Amino acid sequence: MPMKPITNLLASASLLAAAVAVSPLHAATKLSIVTFGGAYESAVKQAYLEPYTQASGTTFGLEAYDGGLAKLSAMVQANNTTWDVVDLESNDAIAACDEGLLMKFDKALLGDSSDFIDGSISECAVASMVWSTIFAYDSSKLKTGPSQVGDFFDTAKFPGKRGLRKSPKGTLEWALMADGVSKDQVYSVLGTPEGLERAFSKLSSIKNDIIWWESGAQAPQLLADGAVVMVQAYNGRIQSAVDTDHKPFAIVWDGQIYDFEWWGVPKGAKNAKAAADFIAYASQPEVISQLSRYIAYAPPRSKALEHIDAQTLKGLPTAPANFGNAVQIDVNFWTDNFDVINKRFQVWLSQP
């Protein structure tokens, strides 16, 4: 969500040092960068693109898309790649790398990358931010609020309706955690017939109290309307409701399910070297930390947290106080199993 603007991003000595490290060879380059548009694109422009242009002379042509690999694949197959940098969801980043649609990324360009969260650097891409699925409640209506994922399933202690996304992804992980499965064992248990049955059994215990949502905007609205006592939601949606709409919502971070967004350089990109240099720049702790000033997404490296003010840090998934019992969504698990599990989920939904 929008934060207070920075008067001059390059006023800080650390940011200036990061910016001037840009190679002068790219001073006249124009990079074509593809993102998901909207508030995220606006934040990217303020945090990365405008400072980079000021430091290096490199400019950017922006294109918004809805994800997927169809257009990228067509470009690569036709040997006519017009994108230089592409913003990818995790499943697309993995598939694009496997299918040879992305250039290999030289990890050495990042310098010391030991503080990156595990799994946030791949052979072909670098994580640009972290977002998560959490649950929230209205602090003006609950004097003593929930504090752990098990509370979401405890309708005796916290009576009332629950809002859940109409999908097994994320929901079944929570069901197992609420039933005592540790975060490290969630997917190994969910990958067994007995574990899947256990997850659905736990979910059934609150079935009559669930209100399902399908659009991210519905989650905070359900809470605002008082239709639910707690709601599963994307952290950015809730934080925006707090910061922009001044809603008295509180986030419960226990059991949050987080995922990455990625930067990649398409195979055949005409400015591949300049694109990789930009990604390296945008990944530096002093720079990547700036995104959180404009939208409630977190940097995927711990050194960046040192550059974020305490108030902003409180609303980020990777803040030390929020990240202790976090689960990284297993994209490969859901790629392999979503269709089968979702069929089971749809049957379960139809049952009384």
Phi, psi and omega per residue, in radians:
M1 nan 2.777 -3.107
P2 -1.119 2.372 3.038
M3 -1.957 3.092 3.090
K4 -1.103 2.342 -3.089
P5 -1.163 2.642 3.077
I6 -1.516 2.271 -3.107
T7 -1.056 -0.737 3.116
N8 -2.728 1.806 -3.083
L9 -1.000 -0.504 -3.059
L10 -1.620 0.166 3.126
A11 -1.243 -0.539 3.134
S12 -1.274 2.427 -3.097
A13 -1.111 -0.636 -3.119
S14 -1.171 -0.720 3.119
L15 -1.155 -0.677 3.141
L16 -1.112 -0.722 3.124
A17 -1.093 -0.697 3.121
A18 -1.147 -0.708 -3.054
A19 -1.220 -0.747 -3.055
V20 -1.306 -0.103 3.072
A21 -1.276 -0.144 3.139
V22 -1.120 2.388 -3.125
S23 -1.175 2.296 3.117
P24 -1.146 -0.239 3.137
L25 -1.101 -0.370 -3.075
H26 -1.747 0.230 -3.001
A27 -1.035 -0.556 -3.072
A28 -1.798 0.179 -3.059
T29 -1.385 2.514 2.951
K30 -2.049 2.059 -3.118
L31 -1.690 2.361 3.041
S32 -1.581 2.022 -3.070
I33 -2.093 2.333 -3.048
V34 -1.994 2.146 3.126
T35 -2.303 -3.088 -3.134
F36 -1.521 0.106 3.049
G37 1.269 -2.901 3.055
G38 1.105 -2.588 -3.080
A39 -1.103 -0.589 3.136
Y40 -1.150 -0.783 3.123
E41 -1.070 -0.702 3.104
S42 -1.066 -0.730 3.115
A43 -1.145 -0.716 3.114
V44 -1.067 -0.744 3.138
K45 -1.044 -0.797 -3.085
Q46 -1.274 -0.669 -3.065
A47 -1.395 -0.651 -2.993
Y48 -2.075 -0.925 -2.921
L49 -1.202 -0.835 -3.109
E50 -1.126 -0.776 3.071
P51 -1.096 -0.650 -3.128
Y52 -1.171 -0.710 3.080
T53 -1.094 -0.738 3.136
Q54 -1.106 -0.658 -3.082
A55 -1.403 -0.610 -2.959
S56 -2.053 -0.353 -3.025
G57 1.547 -0.179 3.096
T58 -1.164 2.341 3.098
T59 -1.972 3.010 -3.032
F60 -2.345 2.426 2.931
G61 -1.849 2.154 -3.027
L62 -1.786 2.440 3.059
E63 -2.375 2.323 3.103
A64 -1.709 2.519 3.067
Y65 -2.551 3.041 -3.076
D66 -1.841 0.318 -3.128
G67 1.541 -3.008 -3.101
G68 1.505 2.900 -3.035
L69 -2.016 0.051 -3.038
A70 -1.034 -0.859 -3.092
K71 -1.213 -0.715 3.114
L72 -1.087 -0.778 3.137
S73 -1.070 -0.736 3.136
A74 -1.103 -0.707 3.115
M75 -1.073 -0.845 -3.090
V76 -1.126 -0.753 -3.131
Q77 -1.139 -0.525 -3.135
A78 -1.561 0.029 -3.069
N79 0.929 0.702 -3.124
N80 -2.421 1.072 -3.116
T81 -1.391 2.091 -3.134
T82 -1.849 -0.104 3.082
W83 -1.630 2.565 3.073
D84 -1.897 -0.671 3.128
V85 -2.351 2.342 -3.128
V86 -2.252 2.420 3.112
D87 -1.592 2.169 -2.992
L88 -2.222 2.471 2.923
E89 -1.307 2.839 -3.017
S90 -1.028 -0.796 -3.105
N91 -1.114 -0.635 3.113
D92 -1.269 -0.638 3.119
A93 -1.103 -0.730 3.123
I94 -1.161 -0.829 -3.113
A95 -1.137 -0.718 -3.123
A96 -1.107 -0.669 3.105
C97 -1.183 -0.795 -3.134
D98 -1.082 -0.591 -3.087
E99 -1.581 0.080 3.106
G100 1.257 0.491 -3.113
L101 -1.621 -0.144 -3.141
L102 -2.104 2.627 3.025
M103 -1.243 2.639 2.982
K104 -1.175 2.472 -3.131
F105 -1.813 2.255 3.139
D106 -1.383 1.812 -3.093
K107 -1.042 -0.435 -3.129
A108 -1.087 -0.424 3.126
L109 -1.100 -0.376 -3.109
L110 -1.457 -0.161 -3.064
G111 1.239 -2.428 3.114
D112 -1.296 1.891 -3.080
S113 -1.911 0.344 -3.039
S114 -1.172 -0.305 -3.099
D115 -1.644 0.024 3.052
F116 -1.153 2.484 3.079
I117 -1.050 2.492 3.118
D118 -0.908 2.312 3.086
G119 1.496 0.065 -3.072
S120 -1.673 0.061 2.997
I121 -2.241 2.180 3.122
S122 -1.996 -3.125 -3.138
E123 -1.104 -0.509 -3.021
C124 -2.101 -0.129 -3.006
A125 -2.623 2.818 3.127
V126 -2.227 2.311 3.136
A127 -1.105 2.355 -3.140
S128 -1.744 -0.399 3.123
M129 -2.964 2.978 3.129
V130 -2.163 2.323 3.015
W131 -2.232 2.848 -3.104
S132 -2.583 2.822 3.007
T133 -1.750 2.179 -3.089
I134 -2.262 -3.054 2.879
F135 -2.268 2.712 -3.023
A136 -2.397 2.842 3.097
Y137 -2.497 2.920 3.129
D138 -1.597 1.909 -3.054
S139 -1.191 -0.287 3.105
S140 -1.387 -0.233 -3.103
K141 -1.895 -0.328 3.103
L142 -2.089 1.938 -3.139
K143 -1.137 -0.742 3.052
T144 -2.013 1.904 -3.041
G145 -1.548 2.962 3.068
P146 -1.172 2.708 -3.106
S147 -2.326 -0.175 -3.122
Q148 -2.503 2.807 -3.033
V149 -1.066 -0.494 3.103
G150 -1.084 -0.490 3.141
D151 -1.156 -0.466 3.121
F152 -1.098 -0.507 -3.103
F153 -1.740 0.048 -3.090
D154 -1.754 1.531 -3.104
T155 -1.421 -0.159 3.056
A156 -1.351 -0.779 -3.138
K157 -1.342 -0.620 -3.125
F158 -2.254 1.425 -3.122
P159 -1.118 2.612 3.075
G160 2.259 3.031 -3.099
K161 -1.342 2.668 3.068
R162 -2.051 2.409 3.052
G163 -1.738 2.222 -3.127
L164 -2.323 2.529 3.017
R165 -1.158 2.434 -3.076
K166 -1.393 1.243 -3.123
S167 -2.803 2.555 3.086
P168 -1.295 -0.363 -3.080
K169 -1.231 2.147 -3.100
G170 1.598 -0.744 -3.117
T171 -1.208 -0.768 -3.113
L172 -1.252 -0.549 3.049
E173 -1.057 -0.793 3.125
W174 -1.105 -0.700 -3.135
A175 -1.027 -0.738 3.130
L176 -1.204 -0.719 3.132
M177 -1.118 -0.692 3.105
A178 -1.158 -0.384 3.136
D179 -1.641 0.154 3.017
G180 1.808 0.039 3.130
V181 -1.401 2.324 -3.137
S182 -1.265 2.734 -3.097
K183 -1.021 -0.558 -3.099
D184 -1.323 -0.270 -3.086
Q185 -1.893 -0.015 -3.016
V186 -0.946 -0.890 -3.028
Y187 -1.355 -0.526 3.074
S188 -1.184 -0.599 3.092
V189 -1.304 -0.788 -3.117
L190 -1.111 -0.402 -3.129
G191 -1.413 0.050 3.104
T192 -1.924 2.659 3.086
P193 -1.007 -0.683 -3.137
E194 -1.179 -0.683 3.141
G195 -1.185 -0.676 3.110
L196 -1.138 -0.720 3.097
E197 -1.101 -0.702 3.133
R198 -1.090 -0.730 -3.140
A199 -1.127 -0.791 3.138
F200 -1.169 -0.585 3.106
S201 -1.120 -0.746 3.115
K202 -1.163 -0.703 3.127
L203 -1.128 -0.616 3.126
S204 -1.095 -0.463 -3.092
S205 -1.146 -0.323 3.094
I206 -2.130 0.234 -3.026
K207 -0.963 -0.722 -3.092
N208 -1.269 -0.169 -3.122
D209 -1.890 0.183 -3.086
I210 -1.670 2.344 2.910
I211 -1.976 2.117 -3.030
W212 -1.543 2.481 3.005
W213 -2.185 2.711 -3.092
E214 -2.156 -0.322 3.108
S215 -2.006 2.396 -3.094
G216 -0.968 -0.549 -3.123
A217 -1.211 -0.385 -3.118
Q218 -1.230 -0.520 -3.030
A219 -1.069 -0.992 3.112
P220 -1.132 -0.480 3.132
Q221 -1.188 -0.696 3.080
L222 -1.021 -0.708 3.140
L223 -1.221 -0.765 -3.132
A224 -1.103 -0.623 -3.124
D225 -1.367 -0.168 -3.092
G226 1.341 0.262 -3.136
A227 -1.273 -0.416 -3.141
V228 -2.351 2.731 3.066
V229 -1.525 -0.601 3.104
M230 -2.426 2.643 -3.141
V231 -2.476 2.345 2.961
Q232 -1.266 2.379 -3.052
A233 -2.777 2.926 3.003
Y234 -1.431 2.361 -3.016
N235 -0.993 -0.639 -3.124
G236 -1.126 -0.602 3.138
R237 -1.150 -0.752 -3.130
I238 -1.229 -0.756 -3.127
Q239 -1.111 -0.632 3.089
S240 -1.128 -0.700 3.111
A241 -1.105 -0.598 3.118
V242 -1.270 -0.865 -3.016
D243 -1.360 -0.664 -3.054
T244 -1.634 -0.743 -3.077
D245 -1.747 -0.043 3.081
H246 1.036 0.647 3.087
K247 -1.359 2.526 -3.120
P248 -1.482 0.838 -3.092
F249 -1.538 2.547 3.072
A250 -2.163 2.399 3.134
I251 -1.644 2.388 2.971
V252 -1.799 2.023 -3.048
W253 -1.551 -0.304 -3.126
D254 -1.017 2.245 3.133
G255 1.371 0.159 3.131
Q256 -0.948 2.513 3.130
I257 -1.959 1.951 -2.998
Y258 -1.885 2.780 3.126
D259 -2.574 2.892 -3.130
F260 -1.858 2.735 2.841
E261 -1.909 2.658 -2.967
W262 -2.283 2.613 2.900
W263 -1.769 2.367 3.046
G264 -2.462 2.748 3.091
V265 -1.916 2.013 -3.110
P266 -1.060 2.542 3.068
K267 -1.073 2.313 -3.136
G268 1.498 0.097 3.122
A269 -0.989 2.359 -3.066
K270 -1.256 -0.392 -3.142
N271 -2.144 0.830 -3.005
A272 -1.031 -0.771 -3.127
K273 -1.137 -0.795 3.118
A274 -1.114 -0.632 3.126
A275 -1.143 -0.768 3.120
A276 -1.117 -0.669 3.108
D277 -1.133 -0.660 3.088
F278 -1.114 -0.771 3.139
I279 -1.063 -0.719 3.112
A280 -1.084 -0.741 3.098
Y281 -1.072 -0.871 -3.081
A282 -1.177 -0.263 -3.122
S283 -1.629 -0.121 3.135
Q284 -1.160 2.505 -3.059
P285 -0.910 -0.772 -3.081
E286 -1.156 -0.503 -3.076
V287 -1.572 -0.854 -3.069
I288 -1.110 -0.442 3.109
S289 -1.145 -0.402 -3.054
Q290 -1.196 -0.452 -3.112
L291 -1.004 -0.664 -3.066
S292 -1.183 -0.237 3.070
R293 -1.255 -0.384 -3.022
Y294 -1.980 -0.338 -3.113
I295 -2.743 2.567 -2.984
A296 -1.425 0.895 2.986
Y297 -1.901 2.614 -2.980
A298 -1.862 2.626 3.043
P299 -1.247 2.562 -3.108
P300 -1.537 0.353 3.113
R301 -2.442 2.492 -3.002
S302 -1.229 -0.568 -3.123
K303 -1.101 -0.459 -3.141
A304 -1.217 -0.475 -3.099
L305 -1.109 -0.452 3.135
E306 -1.132 -0.336 -3.080
H307 -1.766 0.188 -3.100
I308 -1.976 2.313 -3.115
D309 -1.160 2.726 -3.002
A310 -1.046 -0.689 -3.104
Q311 -1.150 -0.758 3.111
T312 -1.163 -0.701 -3.094
L313 -1.042 -0.598 -3.119
K314 -1.014 -0.489 -3.087
G315 -1.730 0.279 -3.077
L316 -1.910 2.459 -3.112
P317 -0.991 -0.658 -3.014
T318 -1.601 0.078 3.055
A319 -1.005 2.422 -3.090
P320 -0.902 -0.647 -3.123
A321 -1.229 -0.326 -3.060
N322 -1.834 -0.247 -2.881
F323 -1.774 0.042 -2.998
G324 -1.122 -0.684 -3.102
N325 -2.088 0.732 -3.117
A326 -1.523 2.603 3.129
V327 -2.093 2.170 3.030
Q328 -1.360 2.188 3.129
I329 -1.055 2.358 -3.121
D330 -1.568 1.656 -3.067
V331 -1.087 -0.697 -3.140
N332 -1.123 -0.679 3.111
F333 -1.045 -0.832 -3.079
W334 -1.275 -0.523 3.046
T335 -1.091 -0.706 -3.096
D336 -1.383 -0.499 -2.936
N337 -2.112 -0.095 -3.012
F338 -1.028 -0.830 -3.055
D339 -1.019 -0.798 -3.119
V340 -1.176 -0.812 -3.107
I341 -1.183 -0.644 -3.132
N342 -1.164 -0.608 3.061
K343 -1.080 -0.735 3.098
R344 -1.119 -0.696 -3.139
F345 -1.101 -0.755 -3.138
Q346 -1.134 -0.678 3.082
V347 -1.123 -0.768 3.127
W348 -1.036 -0.736 3.130
L349 -1.060 -0.613 -3.083
S350 -1.368 -0.236 -3.109
Q351 -1.480 2.545 3.132
P352 -1.202 nan nan
